[in-house]
């Protein structure tokens, strides 16, 4: 029982780390897009 709980906790922890990394990558890409896009001066 304890072994299964430990495996589930490891999988959940890995999923959280992967989700956090994907969000950081997305945020950085959005920031670069904003910084490198010409301003709309209409």
N, CA, C and O atoms as a Tripos MOL2 file, in Angstrom:
@<TRIPOS>MOLECULE
protein
  168   167    42     0     0
PROTEIN
NO_CHARGES

@<TRIPOS>ATOM
      1 N           0.8230   -1.1960    0.0000 N.3       1 UNK1
      2 CA          0.0000    0.0000    0.0000 C.3       1 UNK1
      3 C           0.8640    1.2550    0.0000 C.2       1 UNK1
      4 O           0.6150    2.1810   -0.7720 O.2       1 UNK1
      5 N           1.8780    1.2900    0.8630 N.am      2 UNK2
      6 CA          2.7420    2.4530    0.9550 C.3       2 UNK2
      7 C           3.5320    2.6560   -0.3370 C.2       2 UNK2
      8 O           3.7920    3.7870   -0.7480 O.2       2 UNK2
      9 N           3.9050    1.5540   -0.9640 N.am      3 UNK3
     10 CA          4.6640    1.6290   -2.2090 C.3       3 UNK3
     11 C           3.8280    2.2710   -3.3230 C.2       3 UNK3
     12 O           4.3360    3.0890   -4.0890 O.2       3 UNK3
     13 N           2.5570    1.9010   -3.4080 N.am      4 UNK4
     14 CA          1.6590    2.4750   -4.4130 C.3       4 UNK4
     15 C           1.4650    3.9700   -4.1660 C.2       4 UNK4
     16 O           1.4580    4.7630   -5.1080 O.2       4 UNK4
     17 N           1.3080    4.3490   -2.9080 N.am      5 UNK5
     18 CA          1.1370    5.7520   -2.5500 C.3       5 UNK5
     19 C           2.3740    6.5610   -2.9270 C.2       5 UNK5
     20 O           2.2660    7.6870   -3.4130 O.2       5 UNK5
     21 N           3.5350    5.9860   -2.7010 N.am      6 UNK6
     22 CA          4.7890    6.6550   -3.0560 C.3       6 UNK6
     23 C           4.9110    6.8310   -4.5680 C.2       6 UNK6
     24 O           5.3740    7.8720   -5.0330 O.2       6 UNK6
     25 N           4.5030    5.8330   -5.3330 N.am      7 UNK7
     26 CA          4.5440    5.9200   -6.7940 C.3       7 UNK7
     27 C           3.5780    6.9900   -7.2910 C.2       7 UNK7
     28 O           3.9230    7.7790   -8.1710 O.2       7 UNK7
     29 N           2.3770    7.0210   -6.7340 N.am      8 UNK8
     30 CA          1.3900    8.0250   -7.1350 C.3       8 UNK8
     31 C           1.9000    9.4290   -6.8010 C.2       8 UNK8
     32 O           1.7490   10.3500   -7.6040 O.2       8 UNK8
     33 N           2.4950    9.5950   -5.6320 N.am      9 UNK9
     34 CA          3.0330   10.8970   -5.2380 C.3       9 UNK9
     35 C           4.1530   11.3220   -6.1930 C.2       9 UNK9
     36 O           4.2590   12.5000   -6.5330 O.2       9 UNK9
     37 N           4.9760   10.3880   -6.6210 N.am     10 UNK10
     38 CA          6.0480   10.6980   -7.5740 C.3      10 UNK10
     39 C           5.5020   11.1240   -8.9270 C.2      10 UNK10
     40 O           6.0100   12.0650   -9.5370 O.2      10 UNK10
     41 N           4.4800   10.4400   -9.3930 N.am     11 UNK11
     42 CA          3.8700   10.7790  -10.6860 C.3      11 UNK11
     43 C           3.2100   12.1580  -10.6140 C.2      11 UNK11
     44 O           3.3440   12.9600  -11.5380 O.2      11 UNK11
     45 N           2.5080   12.4310   -9.5340 N.am     12 UNK12
     46 CA          1.8610   13.7360   -9.3670 C.3      12 UNK12
     47 C           2.9140   14.8390   -9.2740 C.2      12 UNK12
     48 O           2.7480   15.9040   -9.8680 O.2      12 UNK12
     49 N           3.9720   14.5970   -8.5490 N.am     13 UNK13
     50 CA          5.0560   15.5810   -8.4350 C.3      13 UNK13
     51 C           5.6950   15.8700   -9.7820 C.2      13 UNK13
     52 O           5.9690   17.0260  -10.1050 O.2      13 UNK13
     53 N           5.9320   14.8400  -10.5630 N.am     14 UNK14
     54 CA          6.5040   15.0250  -11.8990 C.3      14 UNK14
     55 C           5.5520   15.8070  -12.7910 C.2      14 UNK14
     56 O           5.9890   16.6640  -13.5590 O.2      14 UNK14
     57 N           4.2570   15.5230  -12.7010 N.am     15 UNK15
     58 CA          3.2660   16.2430  -13.5110 C.3      15 UNK15
     59 C           3.2430   17.7240  -13.1440 C.2      15 UNK15
     60 O           3.1300   18.5780  -14.0230 O.2      15 UNK15
     61 N           3.3490   18.0280  -11.8660 N.am     16 UNK16
     62 CA          3.3580   19.4280  -11.4250 C.3      16 UNK16
     63 C           4.5960   20.1390  -11.9660 C.2      16 UNK16
     64 O           4.4990   21.2710  -12.4410 O.2      16 UNK16
     65 N           5.7460   19.4940  -11.9020 N.am     17 UNK17
     66 CA          6.9760   20.1070  -12.4060 C.3      17 UNK17
     67 C           6.8950   20.3460  -13.9090 C.2      17 UNK17
     68 O           7.3230   21.3940  -14.3910 O.2      17 UNK17
     69 N           6.3520   19.3900  -14.6510 N.am     18 UNK18
     70 CA          6.2240   19.5350  -16.1040 C.3      18 UNK18
     71 C           5.2510   20.6650  -16.4370 C.2      18 UNK18
     72 O           5.5200   21.4640  -17.3340 O.2      18 UNK18
     73 N           4.1290   20.7420  -15.7300 N.am     19 UNK19
     74 CA          3.1450   21.8040  -15.9730 C.3      19 UNK19
     75 C           3.7480   23.1710  -15.6730 C.2      19 UNK19
     76 O           3.5040   24.1290  -16.4060 O.2      19 UNK19
     77 N           4.5270   23.2710  -14.6100 N.am     20 UNK20
     78 CA          5.1700   24.5370  -14.2530 C.3      20 UNK20
     79 C           6.1700   24.9530  -15.3310 C.2      20 UNK20
     80 O           6.2460   26.1280  -15.6900 O.2      20 UNK20
     81 N           6.9330   23.9960  -15.8440 N.am     21 UNK21
     82 CA          7.9220   24.2900  -16.8910 C.3      21 UNK21
     83 C           7.2270   24.7590  -18.1700 C.2      21 UNK21
     84 O           7.6910   25.6980  -18.8170 O.2      21 UNK21
     85 N           6.1230   24.1150  -18.5360 N.am     22 UNK22
     86 CA          5.3790   24.5090  -19.7360 C.3      22 UNK22
     87 C           4.8220   25.9190  -19.5750 C.2      22 UNK22
     88 O           4.8570   26.7040  -20.5230 O.2      22 UNK22
     89 N           4.3090   26.2550  -18.3890 N.am     23 UNK23
     90 CA          3.7650   27.5940  -18.1540 C.3      23 UNK23
     91 C           4.8690   28.6360  -18.2300 C.2      23 UNK23
     92 O           4.6640   29.7010  -18.8110 O.2      23 UNK23
     93 N           6.0300   28.3590  -17.6600 N.am     24 UNK24
     94 CA          7.1440   29.3030  -17.7280 C.3      24 UNK24
     95 C           7.5620   29.5380  -19.1690 C.2      24 UNK24
     96 O           7.8310   30.6740  -19.5610 O.2      24 UNK24
     97 N           7.6180   28.4840  -19.9520 N.am     25 UNK25
     98 CA          7.9830   28.5940  -21.3600 C.3      25 UNK25
     99 C           6.9670   29.4330  -22.1210 C.2      25 UNK25
    100 O           7.3360   30.2690  -22.9470 O.2      25 UNK25
    101 N           5.6990   29.2100  -21.8450 N.am     26 UNK26
    102 CA          4.6400   29.9640  -22.5080 C.3      26 UNK26
    103 C           4.6980   31.4360  -22.1240 C.2      26 UNK26
    104 O           4.5520   32.3080  -22.9800 O.2      26 UNK26
    105 N           4.9110   31.7170  -20.8360 N.am     27 UNK27
    106 CA          5.0000   33.1050  -20.3780 C.3      27 UNK27
    107 C           6.1910   33.8110  -21.0160 C.2      27 UNK27
    108 O           6.0820   34.9690  -21.4190 O.2      27 UNK27
    109 N           7.3220   33.1260  -21.1110 N.am     28 UNK28
    110 CA          8.5100   33.7300  -21.7080 C.3      28 UNK28
    111 C           8.2930   33.9920  -23.1980 C.2      28 UNK28
    112 O           8.7160   35.0260  -23.7130 O.2      28 UNK28
    113 N           7.6410   33.0690  -23.8870 N.am     29 UNK29
    114 CA          7.3580   33.2490  -25.3120 C.3      29 UNK29
    115 C           6.4290   34.4480  -25.5280 C.2      29 UNK29
    116 O           6.6220   35.2200  -26.4670 O.2      29 UNK29
    117 N           5.4290   34.6040  -24.6660 N.am     30 UNK30
    118 CA          4.5090   35.7400  -24.7730 C.3      30 UNK30
    119 C           5.2380   37.0490  -24.5140 C.2      30 UNK30
    120 O           4.9770   38.0480  -25.1830 O.2      30 UNK30
    121 N           6.1510   37.0500  -23.5480 N.am     31 UNK31
    122 CA          6.9200   38.2520  -23.2510 C.3      31 UNK31
    123 C           7.8130   38.6450  -24.4240 C.2      31 UNK31
    124 O           7.8980   39.8220  -24.7730 O.2      31 UNK31
    125 N           8.4830   37.6570  -25.0360 N.am     32 UNK32
    126 CA          9.3210   37.9440  -26.2010 C.3      32 UNK32
    127 C           8.4830   38.4510  -27.3650 C.2      32 UNK32
    128 O           8.9080   39.3460  -28.0960 O.2      32 UNK32
    129 N           7.3120   37.8900  -27.5360 N.am     33 UNK33
    130 CA          6.4290   38.3370  -28.6190 C.3      33 UNK33
    131 C           6.0400   39.8040  -28.4030 C.2      33 UNK33
    132 O           6.0430   40.6050  -29.3380 O.2      33 UNK33
    133 N           5.7110   40.1310  -27.1710 N.am     34 UNK34
    134 CA          5.3320   41.5210  -26.8660 C.3      34 UNK34
    135 C           6.5180   42.4630  -27.0520 C.2      34 UNK34
    136 O           6.3520   43.5840  -27.5320 O.2      34 UNK34
    137 N           7.7070   42.0150  -26.6760 N.am     35 UNK35
    138 CA          8.8860   42.8840  -26.7560 C.3      35 UNK35
    139 C           9.3610   43.0780  -28.1860 C.2      35 UNK35
    140 O           9.9550   44.1100  -28.5000 O.2      35 UNK35
    141 N           9.1160   42.1190  -29.0490 N.am     36 UNK36
    142 CA          9.6560   42.2010  -30.4050 C.3      36 UNK36
    143 C           8.6260   42.6010  -31.4430 C.2      36 UNK36
    144 O           8.9700   42.7490  -32.6160 O.2      36 UNK36
    145 N           7.3700   42.7810  -31.0480 N.am     37 UNK37
    146 CA          6.3290   43.1880  -31.9760 C.3      37 UNK37
    147 C           6.2890   44.7200  -32.0400 C.2      37 UNK37
    148 O           6.3530   45.3930  -31.0110 O.2      37 UNK37
    149 N           6.1870   45.2480  -33.2270 N.am     38 UNK38
    150 CA          6.1330   46.7010  -33.3790 C.3      38 UNK38
    151 C           4.8570   47.2360  -32.7210 C.2      38 UNK38
    152 O           3.7970   46.6170  -32.8090 O.2      38 UNK38
    153 N           4.9700   48.3720  -32.0730 N.am     39 UNK39
    154 CA          3.7750   48.9240  -31.4210 C.3      39 UNK39
    155 C           2.7460   49.3920  -32.4430 C.2      39 UNK39
    156 O           3.0970   49.8210  -33.5420 O.2      39 UNK39
    157 N           1.4930   49.3040  -32.0720 N.am     40 UNK40
    158 CA          0.4040   49.7370  -32.9360 C.3      40 UNK40
    159 C           0.1180   51.2020  -32.6380 C.2      40 UNK40
    160 O          -0.5130   51.5140  -31.6280 O.2      40 UNK40
    161 N           0.5740   52.1100  -33.5070 N.am     41 UNK41
    162 CA          0.4730   53.5460  -33.2480 C.3      41 UNK41
    163 C          -0.6190   54.2070  -34.0830 C.2      41 UNK41
    164 O          -0.4510   55.3340  -34.5500 O.2      41 UNK41
    165 N          -1.7060   53.5270  -34.2660 N.am     42 UNK42
    166 CA         -2.8030   54.1010  -35.0590 C.3      42 UNK42
    167 C          -3.5040   55.2050  -34.3320 C.2      42 UNK42
    168 O          -4.4480   55.7910  -34.8620 O.2      42 UNK42
@<TRIPOS>BOND
     1     1     2 1
     2     2     3 1
     3     3     4 2
     4     3     5 am
     5     5     6 1
     6     6     7 1
     7     7     8 2
     8     7     9 am
     9     9    10 1
    10    10    11 1
    11    11    12 2
    12    11    13 am
    13    13    14 1
    14    14    15 1
    15    15    16 2
    16    15    17 am
    17    17    18 1
    18    18    19 1
    19    19    20 2
    20    19    21 am
    21    21    22 1
    22    22    23 1
    23    23    24 2
    24    23    25 am
    25    25    26 1
    26    26    27 1
    27    27    28 2
    28    27    29 am
    29    29    30 1
    30    30    31 1
    31    31    32 2
    32    31    33 am
    33    33    34 1
    34    34    35 1
    35    35    36 2
    36    35    37 am
    37    37    38 1
    38    38    39 1
    39    39    40 2
    40    39    41 am
    41    41    42 1
    42    42    43 1
    43    43    44 2
    44    43    45 am
    45    45    46 1
    46    46    47 1
    47    47    48 2
    48    47    49 am
    49    49    50 1
    50    50    51 1
    51    51    52 2
    52    51    53 am
    53    53    54 1
    54    54    55 1
    55    55    56 2
    56    55    57 am
    57    57    58 1
    58    58    59 1
    59    59    60 2
    60    59    61 am
    61    61    62 1
    62    62    63 1
    63    63    64 2
    64    63    65 am
    65    65    66 1
    66    66    67 1
    67    67    68 2
    68    67    69 am
    69    69    70 1
    70    70    71 1
    71    71    72 2
    72    71    73 am
    73    73    74 1
    74    74    75 1
    75    75    76 2
    76    75    77 am
    77    77    78 1
    78    78    79 1
    79    79    80 2
    80    79    81 am
    81    81    82 1
    82    82    83 1
    83    83    84 2
    84    83    85 am
    85    85    86 1
    86    86    87 1
    87    87    88 2
    88    87    89 am
    89    89    90 1
    90    90    91 1
    91    91    92 2
    92    91    93 am
    93    93    94 1
    94    94    95 1
    95    95    96 2
    96    95    97 am
    97    97    98 1
    98    98    99 1
    99    99   100 2
   100    99   101 am
   101   101   102 1
   102   102   103 1
   103   103   104 2
   104   103   105 am
   105   105   106 1
   106   106   107 1
   107   107   108 2
   108   107   109 am
   109   109   110 1
   110   110   111 1
   111   111   112 2
   112   111   113 am
   113   113   114 1
   114   114   115 1
   115   115   116 2
   116   115   117 am
   117   117   118 1
   118   118   119 1
   119   119   120 2
   120   119   121 am
   121   121   122 1
   122   122   123 1
   123   123   124 2
   124   123   125 am
   125   125   126 1
   126   126   127 1
   127   127   128 2
   128   127   129 am
   129   129   130 1
   130   130   131 1
   131   131   132 2
   132   131   133 am
   133   133   134 1
   134   134   135 1
   135   135   136 2
   136   135   137 am
   137   137   138 1
   138   138   139 1
   139   139   140 2
   140   139   141 am
   141   141   142 1
   142   142   143 1
   143   143   144 2
   144   143   145 am
   145   145   146 1
   146   146   147 1
   147   147   148 2
   148   147   149 am
   149   149   150 1
   150   150   151 1
   151   151   152 2
   152   151   153 am
   153   153   154 1
   154   154   155 1
   155   155   156 2
   156   155   157 am
   157   157   158 1
   158   158   159 1
   159   159   160 2
   160   159   161 am
   161   161   162 1
   162   162   163 1
   163   163   164 2
   164   163   165 am
   165   165   166 1
   166   166   167 1
   167   167   168 2
@<TRIPOS>SUBSTRUCTURE
     1 UNK1         2 RESIDUE 1 A UNK
     2 UNK2         6 RESIDUE 1 A UNK
     3 UNK3        10 RESIDUE 1 A UNK
     4 UNK4        14 RESIDUE 1 A UNK
     5 UNK5        18 RESIDUE 1 A UNK
     6 UNK6        22 RESIDUE 1 A UNK
     7 UNK7        26 RESIDUE 1 A UNK
     8 UNK8        30 RESIDUE 1 A UNK
     9 UNK9        34 RESIDUE 1 A UNK
    10 UNK10       38 RESIDUE 1 A UNK
    11 UNK11       42 RESIDUE 1 A UNK
    12 UNK12       46 RESIDUE 1 A UNK
    13 UNK13       50 RESIDUE 1 A UNK
    14 UNK14       54 RESIDUE 1 A UNK
    15 UNK15       58 RESIDUE 1 A UNK
    16 UNK16       62 RESIDUE 1 A UNK
    17 UNK17       66 RESIDUE 1 A UNK
    18 UNK18       70 RESIDUE 1 A UNK
    19 UNK19       74 RESIDUE 1 A UNK
    20 UNK20       78 RESIDUE 1 A UNK
    21 UNK21       82 RESIDUE 1 A UNK
    22 UNK22       86 RESIDUE 1 A UNK
    23 UNK23       90 RESIDUE 1 A UNK
    24 UNK24       94 RESIDUE 1 A UNK
    25 UNK25       98 RESIDUE 1 A UNK
    26 UNK26      102 RESIDUE 1 A UNK
    27 UNK27      106 RESIDUE 1 A UNK
    28 UNK28      110 RESIDUE 1 A UNK
    29 UNK29      114 RESIDUE 1 A UNK
    30 UNK30      118 RESIDUE 1 A UNK
    31 UNK31      122 RESIDUE 1 A UNK
    32 UNK32      126 RESIDUE 1 A UNK
    33 UNK33      130 RESIDUE 1 A UNK
    34 UNK34      134 RESIDUE 1 A UNK
    35 UNK35      138 RESIDUE 1 A UNK
    36 UNK36      142 RESIDUE 1 A UNK
    37 UNK37      146 RESIDUE 1 A UNK
    38 UNK38      150 RESIDUE 1 A UNK
    39 UNK39      154 RESIDUE 1 A UNK
    40 UNK40      158 RESIDUE 1 A UNK
    41 UNK41      162 RESIDUE 1 A UNK
    42 UNK42      166 RESIDUE 1 A UNK
